[in-house]
Amino acid sequence: MSGTNSAISPTSTPEKREITTKPRFSDKVFRGVATVGGLSSLVILGLILIFLGYQGFQVLRSEGFGFITGSNWQVMQDNAGNTDLAASSFGIAAMLVGTLLCAALAVSIAVPISVLCALYLTFYAPQFLKKIMVAIIDLMAAFPSILFGMWGFFVLMPHVEYWAKLIHKYFGWIPLFKMEVPVFTRSPFVAGVVLAIMIIPIITSVSREIFSQTPLDRVQAAYALGATRWSMIRAVVIPYGKSGVVGGAMLGLGRAMGETVAVYTVLNLVYQINWHVLIGAGGNVASMILLKFGEAGPTETRALMAAGLVLFLLTLLVNSIANTIVSRTGGKGR
Amino acid sequence: METKPITSSLSDVANATKARKQPGSGALGVGLEARGIHAWFGDKLVLRDISLDFWYGTVTALIGPSGCGKSTFIRTLNRMHEFIPGAAMAGEVLLNGQDIYEQGTDVTKIRLKVGMVFQKPNPFPSMTIADNVLAGLKLAQLKTENKDDLLEECLERAGLWNEVKDRLSAYGGSLSGGQQQRLCIARSLAVRPEVLLMDEPCSALDPGSTLRIEETIQHLSSSMTIIIVTHNMQQAARVSDYTGFFLSDGGPGELVEVGPTSEIFSWPKDIRTENYVTGRFG
């Protein structure tokens, strides 16, 4: 066998062939168009990131880590009336904490309500009601956020104040609900409730979509085994839809973290880290930018850009953590 | 084909009744009886006046061309028919003399007694093999003394135990198609149904798996009532004691003929049955 053609040797395997195809012209054109469309969002996002980084660089370099750990926002001017960057201090820690606090509160209020709403619409609601409700919920998702803010300010706030007092009375021993000063209005709690109402439609919509795609054969298999509707939902629909619900919650979280006007309307901006959700002090990066933007000089504007960059990166970070969680836990059951 | 010897006392009663009973002439009292079943999808009548009795301890095959309403018919027998929007039915289905469509009936209890195996194997992919078999207990909120014994017994009866006993904690989706279908049979058995409906259980499977499932059916038939819809006439001849032939001439499906399988395949009374079983159409 030695020295002969290796192709017929029983111990050797042939080289792997390269498998190619020659696409047609129309396919090439379409691929080009699709690629442009697909990459454009990435390019736009990249440009925004570069813009914010470029604008905020000076402030970030001067403040260092203090920008995200400090809570002082002071603009100092020198004798000529120009902003003195070295003497000023910019720190957004309180706003970052406020952003996370309000958004987390909003998601934890909105997710249970949305999931129940989606389950009701998919499995219990009569046809006519379902159509009406789906239309209303979709409309809510497109509702201007300033209206939510105004409604929150005029209608919700007095009520939430009452709830907040109740929570404080019975759950005040939990550090999160502790109060040192009895100021209940314009608290992160109110902002969280308003944000929750804003993101319920998004999470409901995504959850409903995924629940309604539950494979019929699994649903039937469960019913054929004598399942009640609730036990069928628990055994089939929830495992199937879990990752979709988390995805919807992430969309909602993204919106809650970036929300500006509604939070601005119902929240007291205070430059001090506050974990106590019931106290009327807090903030949110986006609404701080809105508050300061109108009267900011060139340097302060740069600082606001830097704040925007941090918010951008924070949102990105939270989303990628969530995606990791989804892909770790959501794989089974599909 | 010989009718197999039946030893169960319950089926002796059934056997005795069988001889003098004409379908639709009165309550049998045991087993499953369909009386004048009509079925609609929306305004379209798809089944007309089907009356059929299924005796305990026997296998009944339902044959007929596609679209003649066989599947619709067996789905009326465990109330799966009503899941389809716009579906309606008329007639009675008596399980041990009780109408399963009677007002105030708990439908989940009916489906525990009348189990179903579907055309496409449909194990729950989020559950392990063991959890799949025992899923019915959880779904129907039943209690059992010894889960391990039940698990082994059901997998044994479904002819799957030897193949999976070492990997009960693997996911159901990791099995082959034929194994998945036997897993689904085991899952149906775990809630101890009296009747098992099988809607073309082998149509998505290879011949080897088909053979295993036919053996399983033979094995199970002594202790329960089995109704199997099949397009495979050899299969009907191999596994069933009775055969019903359904046909639709474009309108609603009707039951043309029913009788012992050997008669249907050797001396059918109706010319349409003869044409179908000899392969002249369908």
Interface residues (C-beta under 8 A of the other chain):
Chain A: P215 D217 R218 Q220 A221 A222 Y223 A224 L225 G226 A227 T228 S231 M232 A235 V236 P239 Y240 K332 G333 R334
Chain B: N78 M80 F83 T108 K109 R111 L112 G115 M116 F118 K120 N122 P123 F124 P125 S126 M127 A135 G136 K138 L139 A140 Q141 Y171 C184 R187 S188 V191
